[in-house]
Amino acid sequence: MQQFYYYLAYHLAKNPRESYTISNIHMLHLEIIDNENRERSAFPIC
């Protein structure tokens, strides 16, 4: 789970003015959706 927080911090620092939605959280992965251009980033949790 700690790797996820590093990933999230990197993702937000890369585009600090954009907003993101975290969705589809479950055992296998979570999905970060860029609200401005609708890009999706899946990150495995394991």
Backbone torsions as a table, in degrees:
resi	resn	phi	psi	omega
1	MET	NA	-30.8	180.0
2	GLN	-63.3	-35.7	178.1
3	GLN	-60.6	-34.8	178.6
4	PHE	-62.1	-42.0	-178.8
5	TYR	-66.3	-36.6	174.4
6	TYR	-62.7	-42.8	179.6
7	TYR	-63.4	-44.4	-178.9
8	LEU	-64.5	-42.1	178.9
9	ALA	-62.6	-41.1	177.6
10	TYR	-63.8	-43.6	-177.2
11	HIS	-63.0	-42.3	-178.5
12	LEU	-74.5	-34.7	179.9
13	ALA	-69.4	-29.5	-179.0
14	LYS	-67.7	-36.4	-179.1
15	ASN	-135.5	73.4	-171.2
16	PRO	-67.4	-21.2	-177.1
17	ARG	-88.9	-9.7	-178.4
18	GLU	-91.8	155.9	179.6
19	SER	-107.6	151.0	-175.7
20	TYR	-130.8	151.8	172.8
21	THR	-120.4	131.4	175.5
22	ILE	-97.1	124.3	-176.8
23	SER	-140.6	173.0	176.1
24	ASN	56.1	44.8	178.8
25	ILE	-81.6	122.0	175.1
26	HIS	-154.2	-165.1	-170.3
27	MET	-67.3	-28.7	-170.2
28	LEU	-95.3	-40.5	-178.7
29	HIS	-160.5	167.9	168.2
30	LEU	-126.9	162.4	-174.5
31	GLU	-123.3	129.1	175.3
32	ILE	-105.4	124.5	-178.4
33	ILE	-109.3	126.0	174.9
34	ASP	-77.7	115.3	-173.5
35	ASN	-70.1	-19.5	-177.5
36	GLU	-84.5	-45.9	-177.4
37	ASN	-117.9	9.4	172.6
38	ARG	62.2	26.5	173.6
39	GLU	-76.5	142.4	-179.6
40	ARG	-113.8	136.0	175.9
41	SER	-123.7	118.8	177.6
42	ALA	-95.9	137.0	-179.0
43	PHE	-129.3	119.7	-179.5
44	PRO	-72.8	139.0	176.1
45	ILE	-107.8	104.1	176.5
46	CYS	-168.1	NA	NA
